[in-house]
Amino acid sequence: MANTKSITDKTERKKVKRAARKKAAPKAPRTTPRGSAKKKVRKLVRGQSKR
C-alpha cells in the first residue's frame, strides 16, 4: 500500500490508495481455511446440569 500520510485531502488520498491497490500483485489463494487457528468451543454434554 502506498504511503499516504503526507496527503491531507481525503479524496486525493483515496485515489492514491485505489491506484496502489489496483497495481499491487493479487494475493495467493488461502492454503488453510479462515479461522482455523481460532479456539474451538466445546459442546456441553447432555445430561446432568452443572448446578
N, C-alpha and C positions, 0 to 999 in steps of 0.2 A: 504494500500500500504506500502511496506517495505521502511524503511528509507535508501536512497541510497546516502546521502550527502557525506559520507566518501569515497565512491568508485570513483576513478578518471578515471579508464578505461571505455570507453563508452560501449564497447561490454559486459564487465562484468556486468556493471550496468543494461544493457538491459536484460541480462539473469536473474538477481535477480528480476527485476521488473516483467518479464513474469511469473516466477515461483510463485511470490506472487499473481499475478492476477489469475493464474490457481487455486491456493489453496483457494482463497477467496470464500466466500459463494455467490451464484448467487443472483443478485438483484431481488427484487419482481417486478412483472409487474405493470405498471403505473395504478393508480386509476383515475387520471384526465388526460385529453388529453394534449399533449405538447402544450405550448404556450397559455394555457387557461387564464393565468394571464396577457397576453400581451394586451396593449391598442388597441382596435379595431378602424380601420379607417372608418369614416362615409362616405357614398357615397354622392357626391354633388347632390343637387336636380336639376332636369332638368328644363329648362325654362330660365328666365331672367338671363343674365350673371352678375357677381358681379361688374364688372367695364365696 
